[in-house]
């Protein structure tokens, strides 16, 4: 550009070849780094899930080397380890959540469940309500936990179909709700009570493979983990959460956070 301006057609072929072999565009570099980071994190996640061992600098170094990057130092490995450990501790379980949206999970369907809109208008004009506030079902697979940041559906029975970040052998599920102490009303009657989880081949399958019937105790810890009860040797990338009842709220049920744990399929 310095020598020829915008007339790049005048570039000597030898110069173009030299530039291509020695330099890369900013956009291409960012794309390569993004792919590299995802591959490294995938390798680390796979190791953590399949071995249940603690994350160490050696694990990180091997994960980096396995994608063709060499020369990582012990100090650099420690930085990556500390960041990964911080992420795991923030998620409270120390286990990989394959439903987590930022990790690749997504909401496929809510079946016939209807989102409940609060009675307080977020936007009004001259006292006339224009828009009522309601959270998307996506909030159920996101990490932010605070009062009101949940997906509320009408009634006491609802469905949520989640696509996981990869195919896994499910081993456990975690359901999390805010504690009574943080509830403005002093109770959590809108919390789920009885629920079931199914493994699906695709999102349109009406009756999947039952993985377990469960009971969320409103008097227990806000975060409760439930192991897979039914014997299963299948791998799934889609699971369905079915809420059967809540703790007494007549109008709606609130889902705050649903996690799916397991071992990645080979």
C-alpha angles and dihedrals in degrees: 000000000000092000104032105023113207094338094097091157086075092061112121110246091234091056092049091051091049092049092047093050095046106034139042131203120255093244092050091048092052091049092051092047091048092052090045093051092049091050092050092048090047091053092048092047091050091051093048092049098045100042104028086216127142118267110257136176089252091058091050092047091051091047091052094045091049091064093052102266117128135180100050110156129224090248092053090048090052091053091052091045093051092049091049092047090049089053092050093047091049090056089056099219104072086223131106113261107213091187094059109123096217088053093054104279122131143182112250102177147343092207107214095337112129120214113241117230117212119242092235112089114227091199125029136165121210088343093307112123112235103173133016122210121246132157124234119245085245089080088074091070096041125093102232111109120186135124112291095013094114141102109256119197128187118266129357100291124069146149135223123184113199129191110212125220091251142354111285144170099245114230105165146356131215125209118191130189133170115268121252089250091066096044113105089219095046092240138074100214089145092062118111115262111179120021143159135210126212134187115228135199090209137355093258095058107114099199117031133176112299112236097177151317113240145186123218110209111217089198093053133076116312089239114054126178124209124194122220105269104187120074108253135168097174127106120229137190094180125057131178123215113204118192108205100179143351134216096274109294107143099202109040149353124228125218114193108170135354121186129189120205130187149112121294116246115249 
